[in-house]
Amino acid sequence: MATTSQKIVDLTRDLAIAANMGTSVEQVDQLLGESLETLGGLVPFDLATIMEIEGEELRVRVARGVLANPLVERHRLRLGSFPAIREVLDSGSARAFTEDDHHDHGDTFDGVLDLPHGHSCMLVPLRVHSEVVGMMTFDRQICGKYPPSVVELADVFGKLLAVAMNYGEQSTLLRRLREQLQEQNRLLSDRVEGRSDACRLMEMSRSPAMTQVVQLARQVAATDTPVLITGETGTGKEVLANAIHGWSSRAGQPMVSLNCAALPSTLIESELFGHVKGAFSGATATRMGRFQAANGGTLFLDEIAELPAELQAKLLRALQDGCFEPVGSDRTIKVDVRIIAATNVDIQAAVAERRFREDLYYRLAVFPIHLPPLRARRQDLEPIAEGFLSSLAQRTGRGPWRLSESSKRWLGEQSWRGNVRELINTLERATIIAQGPELELGAEIQPPTPSTPMPDQGEEASGAVLTLEEMERRHIERALERTGGKLYGPGGCAELLGINPNTLRSRMKKLGLGGARSFGAKSSGQVN
């Protein structure tokens, strides 16, 4: 007995030391299991468990003995249904139950194990000071009261175990906070500056369309409501997301971003939810995901329509319940995260085609905001350009630059199919070749658009022959650009092409050209 007692003391000491040093949850669980197995030399059992408290429930954390099985390991017990167990926990003292009083406390594993009526049972509360952290249970398939000396030993061990578990919880919490800070530093080194710039850029808008967008964004920023931002590529969806975060009460907390189209599907789950060591080939260490890194703040999911179908259900659960399990782990992590999503595709069409879950769409699109293309808000061209040039001069130490009057006029004459991104690239090229502080913008600094062949590299020069469908697509695109997106009516695209407006709409849909808003619709005679 002395040897067994010494083993228990040693294991408890090792457990406290390991937990206090920041050992992983899995290693602490292993030590807890070894402690139970060693204790079995003094307290005979067919099933012994260590249960930890979660709100008003007790959850099995470790189970040992011949009756331990997956059902036992997943067992949860609602304290409201077991007042006698609550009484034991509140008393702070271990209690053994006999055949006569067994029915008073209820069967801890009722519906999970088929134990005989009146079987031996002992409950050991795990408390640190006045706080209940869990409970230790012992069950046998035979009847017979545990002797007082054994109950006393289990009670002493329970007090030591509770202290060790408390060390483990505190250590785990500190480690998670440390990992969260490290991950945030890795992802968010420029977030404060970026958020400040985003708010400033949004507030510089002069066009009525963007004034309305800013108003909506400010209104929703004051809530935790999910936001879905739609708009063409390059319109500044991430900038708007940063501004919403910057205007919110979460501004002092992290904003973490993930582009759902930038990673292979095999990695997105790990990036979103994290993984434990050994979860898959190459997982050499436990790593926190973006959800956990954004705890308390905002998670921006760009290109959300590209999220693989197999991950949409897990994301939906995380949005609904605020909890998830890292890859390879069965431990649930709860977070407080505000979601902002964005897409440049017709996500409603993706829902109709069953490429995107309808329930997830409605969860994300509680407050949709559409960002108009740059050609539909030309009043913003000059302030955006001047703001970028000022920021570029500060970052690089070059400049400063200013736009000539002819350059300002030239800006307003372009279609800006690439939106703000194209405008910024144009300005940056101009600063590189500028001979002085005044920038002269013109066609010579513009690279060919994707739909325009490079000089001497077109179809005729290369000998390539386009399909009729591709030729039709390009022809309609050019007509739409020329009419500013106007589909029908005087000067509209249908009139220019000499076809019926309904025929034009049908051809555009078949060719995947989208609505007229993609080309700068401006009148009531256009399709949105």
Secondary structure by P-SEA (a helix, b strand, c coil): caaaaaaaaaaaaaaaaaaaacccaaaaaaaaaaaaaaacccccccbbbbbbbcccbbbbccccccccccccccccccccccaaaaaaaaacbbbbbccccccccccccccccccccccbbbbbbbbccccccbbbbbbbcccccccaaaaaaaaaaaaaaaaaaaaaaaaaaaaaaaaaaaaaaacccaaaaaaaaaaaaaaacccaaaaaaaaaaaaacccccbbbbbbcccccaaaaaaaaaaacccccbbbbbbccccccccccccccccccccccccccbbbbccccccccbbbbbcccccccccaaaaaaaaaaccccccccccbbbbbbbbbbbbbccaaaaaaaaccccaaaaaaaacbbbbbbcccccccaaaaaaaaaaaaaaaacccccccccaaaaaaaaaccccccaaaaaaaaaaaaaaccccccccccccccccccccccccccccccccccaaaaaaaaaaaaaaaacccccccccccccccccaaaaaaaaaaaccccccccccccccccc
